[in-house]
Amino acid sequence: MIIDKLANLELYRGLNEKLYKGLTFLKENDVASLPVGRYEIDGDAVFTLVQEYETHLPEECRWEAHYTYTDTQYVVEGSEKMGWNTLDGVVKTEDRPENDVYFFDAEGDHFVVHAGQFAVFTPQDAHRPGLAVDGPAPIKKVVVKVAM
């Protein structure tokens, strides 16, 4: 897992070409003006999902993981609390392979991602996005999906 700002984009140039391509898209485009929807960067290998919603109370958010894609979750407007843990020792509760999402009963660490920051969750990371910081609030987020 990685937490950072787009200002540090160049640190990720040699890490993974597709991850860097997704981060570059975030930095070089006015993602705040994009309407909700899917935008292809490199076909199914790298694409974005622009989302707008209200953050949720903890009992409304589940732990999840993706086995095919790495998620880069970039907060455009607002703040969101997210959870993280490794998949070691978590209990799978539901499979949705057609959507590359798997749900878990888990515990883990939580942190806040503010506008202008991103968190990267790889296939070995369980994560819990969508959590309210001080109470439900509107958020705009772009999730970059990178095939691994």
C-alpha positions as CSV (number, residue, x, y, z in Angstrom):
1,M,0.0,0.0,0.0
2,I,1.1,3.5,-0.8
3,I,-0.2,6.9,0.4
4,D,1.1,10.0,-1.3
5,K,0.4,13.2,-3.3
6,L,0.5,13.7,-7.1
7,A,3.3,16.2,-6.5
8,N,5.6,13.1,-6.0
9,L,4.6,11.5,-9.3
10,E,8.1,11.1,-10.5
11,L,9.0,8.8,-7.6
12,Y,6.8,6.1,-9.2
13,R,8.2,6.3,-12.7
14,G,10.2,3.1,-12.4
15,L,7.9,1.2,-10.0
16,N,5.3,0.0,-12.5
17,E,4.7,1.4,-16.0
18,K,0.9,1.0,-15.9
19,L,0.7,2.5,-12.3
20,Y,2.7,5.5,-13.5
21,K,0.5,5.9,-16.5
22,G,-2.6,6.0,-14.3
23,L,-1.0,8.5,-11.9
24,T,0.1,10.7,-14.9
25,F,-3.5,10.7,-16.1
26,L,-4.6,12.1,-12.7
27,K,-2.0,14.8,-12.7
28,E,-2.3,15.9,-16.4
29,N,-6.1,16.0,-16.6
30,D,-8.7,18.1,-14.9
31,V,-10.3,15.2,-13.2
32,A,-12.4,17.5,-11.0
33,S,-14.4,18.4,-14.1
34,L,-15.0,14.8,-15.3
35,P,-18.5,13.5,-14.9
36,V,-19.1,10.2,-13.1
37,G,-18.2,7.3,-15.3
38,R,-15.5,5.1,-16.7
39,Y,-12.6,6.5,-18.8
40,E,-10.1,4.4,-20.6
41,I,-6.4,5.2,-20.4
42,D,-5.1,2.0,-21.9
43,G,-8.1,-0.2,-22.6
44,D,-8.8,-2.7,-19.8
45,A,-5.1,-2.5,-18.7
46,V,-5.5,1.0,-17.2
47,F,-8.8,2.8,-16.7
48,T,-10.5,5.2,-14.3
49,L,-13.8,5.2,-12.5
50,V,-15.0,8.7,-11.5
51,Q,-17.2,8.5,-8.5
52,E,-19.3,10.9,-6.5
53,Y,-21.1,9.8,-3.3
54,E,-21.6,10.5,0.4
55,T,-19.1,8.8,2.7
56,H,-20.6,6.1,5.0
57,L,-20.7,5.1,8.6
58,P,-18.4,2.2,9.5
59,E,-21.2,-0.4,9.7
60,E,-22.1,0.4,6.1
61,C,-18.6,-0.3,4.7
62,R,-17.0,-3.7,4.0
63,W,-13.5,-4.8,3.6
64,E,-12.6,-5.8,0.0
65,A,-9.8,-6.8,-2.3
66,H,-9.2,-7.2,-6.0
67,Y,-7.2,-10.0,-7.4
68,T,-6.8,-8.8,-11.0
69,Y,-6.4,-5.0,-10.5
70,T,-4.5,-2.6,-8.3
71,D,-6.6,0.3,-7.1
72,T,-5.3,3.8,-7.0
73,Q,-7.9,5.8,-5.1
74,Y,-7.5,9.5,-5.6
75,V,-9.6,12.0,-3.6
76,V,-10.6,15.0,-5.8
77,E,-12.9,16.7,-3.4
78,G,-13.6,16.1,0.3
79,S,-11.9,13.6,2.6
80,E,-12.4,9.9,3.1
81,K,-11.2,7.5,5.8
82,M,-9.9,4.2,4.4
83,G,-8.8,0.9,6.0
84,W,-5.9,-1.3,5.2
85,N,-4.7,-4.8,6.1
86,T,-2.9,-7.6,4.3
87,L,-5.0,-10.6,3.2
88,D,-3.2,-12.8,5.7
89,G,-5.7,-14.1,8.3
90,V,-8.8,-12.3,7.0
91,V,-11.9,-14.4,6.3
92,K,-13.5,-14.2,2.9
93,T,-17.3,-13.7,3.0
94,E,-18.3,-13.1,-0.6
95,D,-16.8,-13.6,-4.1
96,R,-17.8,-11.5,-7.1
97,P,-15.1,-12.6,-9.6
98,E,-17.1,-11.1,-12.5
99,N,-16.4,-7.7,-10.9
100,D,-13.0,-8.5,-9.5
101,V,-14.2,-7.8,-6.0
102,Y,-14.0,-10.1,-2.9
103,F,-15.3,-9.2,0.5
104,F,-13.9,-10.0,3.9
105,D,-14.4,-9.9,7.6
106,A,-11.3,-8.1,8.8
107,E,-9.8,-5.6,11.2
108,G,-7.0,-3.2,10.2
109,D,-5.5,0.2,10.3
110,H,-7.4,3.3,9.2
111,F,-6.2,6.6,7.8
112,V,-7.7,9.7,6.2
113,V,-7.1,10.6,2.5
114,H,-7.6,14.3,1.8
115,A,-8.3,16.0,-1.5
116,G,-5.1,15.8,-3.6
117,Q,-3.9,12.6,-2.1
118,F,-4.1,9.0,-3.3
119,A,-3.8,5.5,-1.8
120,V,-2.7,2.5,-3.8
121,F,-4.0,-0.9,-2.9
122,T,-2.4,-4.0,-4.6
123,P,-4.0,-7.4,-4.9
124,Q,-2.4,-8.5,-1.6
125,D,-4.1,-5.6,0.2
126,A,-7.5,-5.7,1.9
127,H,-9.0,-2.2,2.0
128,R,-12.1,-0.5,3.3
129,P,-12.9,2.6,1.3
130,G,-15.8,5.0,1.7
131,L,-15.7,5.7,5.4
132,A,-16.9,9.0,6.8
133,V,-14.3,11.1,8.6
134,D,-16.5,13.1,11.0
135,G,-19.9,12.1,9.6
136,P,-21.3,11.4,6.2
137,A,-20.1,14.0,3.6
138,P,-20.0,14.3,-0.1
139,I,-16.8,13.2,-1.9
140,K,-15.5,13.0,-5.4
141,K,-13.0,10.3,-6.1
142,V,-11.2,8.8,-9.1
143,V,-10.3,5.1,-8.8
144,V,-7.6,4.1,-11.3
145,K,-7.7,0.4,-12.0
146,V,-4.4,-1.1,-13.2
147,A,-4.3,-4.7,-14.4
148,M,-1.5,-6.7,-12.7
